[in-house]
């Protein structure tokens, strides 16, 4: 067993038998800086949400989950500190794209729309306000950069690179997952404005959903009770901590020493609220 990834949030171990162990930590990053203070239970919330969505969408596509039971894992992980934040998964040949599904006119897409410019191959003839729901969600991939920022590309670019059949399969699967999960979240007071998925291929060449799924770190979640077209809705994500960093001129500052306890507490509460609403139970 060897550690092959130590990311901003996750530690990934290769069991060298076609399986991997993924541990989701309480680390948080903002403005490309991993902050020195952990967010209580953040890793457990992300893990619980991903596991919930994997189960909900298994009728749409395969996923990489094998087990979340520590008894099924090597002895090194059968310890209390790994409980609730560790999964055993199938190792895949990962597809080098993040597949972004956007359901609302927001962010960089809204900025392009305001200028009358197409957005990654998509043009809009209908008049939209900020944060307004699109008639139909769209897919805009990005390349996964080994270093630096990912690069947004058009859907056609991805299809030309991967082949039309696989590219179309990815598009259709991503949209089907988004729509099913969007409906579930909406019934529970959360709007999934956009999200990103990652896929791989298994030993049979079948498409498999992997990595994290529909968490506040990989998605833009809005509180439906506070949502209003024409505004920038508050998110169940890192926005609270980003706002604190900006207000204190610490955005992107790698020398930050500590995040105050009240900011940690509020951020943790937002993550807990999210998992309660979506899964119907807390950790």
N, C-alpha and C positions, 0 to 999 in steps of 0.2 A: 504494500500500500504506500502510495506517495501522494503528497499534496501537489496538485497541478495548477491550482488557481487560488490566489488570495486576493479577492476583489475588494471593491468598496464596501460590500456588505457580506458576501458569501465566501466560504472556504470550501474548496472542492477537492476530494480525495479520490484517486483512481485505485480501485481494488485489483486492477490488472487481470480481471476475469470477465470483462464485459459489463461490469457494474461500477457505479461511483456512489460516494456518499457526499451529500451537500449539506453544509451547516450554515444556517442563516443567523448572523450575529445581530447584535443591537447597535452596530455602528451606523452612523448616518453621515452622508456627504451632502454638501451644498456648494454651489459655485466651484465644482471640481476640487474641493478640499474635503478630506475626511476629517470630521470634527473630533476633538479629543475627548468629548464627553459622550457616553453611551445614552441611548434613549430606551428607558426601561420597557422591556417586553416587545420592542419593535420587531425583533427577529421572529418571535413566536407568532405575532400577528400576521406578518408577511407569509410565514409558513402555513398557518391555519387557512388563510385566504386562498393561497395557491392550491392547497390540497382540496379545499371545498370546490373550487372551480374545475380542477382536474376531474373530480368525481361527477360533477354536473354535466360536463361536456364529453364524457367518454363515449357517448352514443354518436357523437359527431366525428371524432377522430381519436386515434390512439394517443396515449401520453407516456412519458418516460417513467412514471411512478411504479416502483415495485413494492415499497413498504414504508410506513412511517413509524413502525414499531421497533424500538431499540433492540429488542431481542433478536431481530433478524439481521442485525448489523455486527461488524467486528467488535470484539470485547472493548477495544479502545473507546467506543462510542456508547457503551452501556453504563453511562454515568449520569447523575442528575442534571449536570449542566448542559447536556445535549437533549434532554427531554423537551419535546414540543417544538424543536427548531431544526430537526435533523431528518433527512429522508434518504432512502436507498433508491437509486434510479438506474435505468438502463443507459449504457453509454451509446451515443449515436454519432453518426457523421453529420455534424451540424451544418445547416445551410447558412452561408455568410451574409444574411440579411436580417435586419429587424423589420417586422411587418407591422406597420402602424395603421390602425383603423381609426378614422376620424368621423365622428357623428355630428359634430357641431362646428359652426363657423367661428373659429377661435385661434388665437396664437399667431404663428407665422402665416397660416393660411388666410386669416382675416387681414393681416397686414398686406399681403399680396392682393387680396380681393379689393381692399380700399383703393389701391393704386390702379385697379382695372387690369391687373396682370393675371395670367393663368398661374395655377399653383401645381407644380410638378405634373403637368399634363392635364390638369383638370381646369375647365373653364365653367363659370357660373353665370347663367343668363338671368336667374331669379335675383331679386333684391333681397339682401340679407342684412340683418343687424348683428352686432357682436354677440356671440354666445347663442345665436339662434340655431335650432336644430336643422340639419340638412334634410332635404327630401329623402335622400338615401345615403348611408354611410359610404365612405370611399377608402381605398387602400393606397397608402403612399409609403413605399419601402425606404429603408436607408441601409447603406453598406456598413458592415461592422468593422470599424477601424481597429487595428491592433494597438495603435497609439493615437492620442488626440481625439478629435470629435468624429462621430459618424457623419456620413455624407448622404443627404437626402437625394433620392433618385426617382425617376418615374417608374410606374408599374411596367411599362413597355421595356424599360432598361432591364429590369429584373427578369422579365419573361424572355428577353433575347439572350440574357446571360445563362439562365438555368434551363431554357427550353420552354416552349409554349405550354406543353402539357403540365409540367411540374409547376411552372409559374401560375397557370390558371388554377391548378389544384390548391395551391397555397392561398391565392386570392379568395377563392370560394370558401375554403375552410375557415380562414380568418374572419370573413364576414359572417359565416354561420355561427361561429363561437361568440363573436361580439353581439349579434342580435339576440341569441338565447340568454346570454349573461346580462345584457342590457335590460331585458324584460324582467329578469329576476330582481336585479338591483332596483329598478324603478318601482317595483311593488313594495320595496322596503325603504323607500325614501332617499335613494341615492341615484344620481344621474351619472352614467359613465360617458363622459364627453369624448374621450379618446383613450387609446391604449396601444401597447406594442406587444407583439407575440414573437417568439422564436420557435423555429421548427428544426427537426433533424430527420434523417433517414435511418431506418433500422436495417438489420442484416438482410431483410427481404426487399429493401428499397421502398418500403411503405413510409408515408409521411407521419411524423410523430410530433406532438406538441411537447415542448420542453421548457426548461428554465423556470422563471416565475410567471404566474398568470394573474392578471387583473388585480394587482395590489396597488396601494397608494403610491408606491415607488415607480411603478411601470405604467400608471394610468392617471388620468385627470378625473377625480371623483368630485361631484358637486352635491351639496345638500339640496334636495328637491324642494324642501320647505322654504329655502331662501333664494332659490333660483329666479332670476329675472332677465329676460331678453334685453340686450342693450347695455349690460353691465359686465364686469369681470367677477364672476361668482367666486366665493371663497372655496378653497379645495381641501379635501381630506388628504393632504400630502405634506410635503416639506415646506409649504409656503409660509407657515407660521414662523419656522426657524429662519427661513430666508429673509423674511421681513425684519426679524430681530437683527440679523447680521447686517443688513443694509442700513437700518436705523443707527447702528453703532459703528458704521464705516469699517466693517470686518468682512464684507463679501469678498471671497477669494483670497483672504489673508491666511497663509499657511502657518503663521506664528500665533494664531489664537490659542489661548491657554485653557479656557474653560467656558462651557455654556452654563448660564445661571440655572439654579434648581427649578425656578418657577417656569422657565422656558422649556426645560426638559419635561416637567410635569404636564404642561399644557400640550406639548407635542405628543407625549405618550397617551394622554386622554383622547386625542383625536384619532390615533390609531386604534385604540380600544373601541371607540364609538363606531368606527368603520366595520370592524369585525363583528360587533354585536348586531348591527343593522343587517349585514349581508348574510351571516350564518345563523342568526337567531340566538346566538349564545356567545358569551365571553370566553376567554381562555380558561 
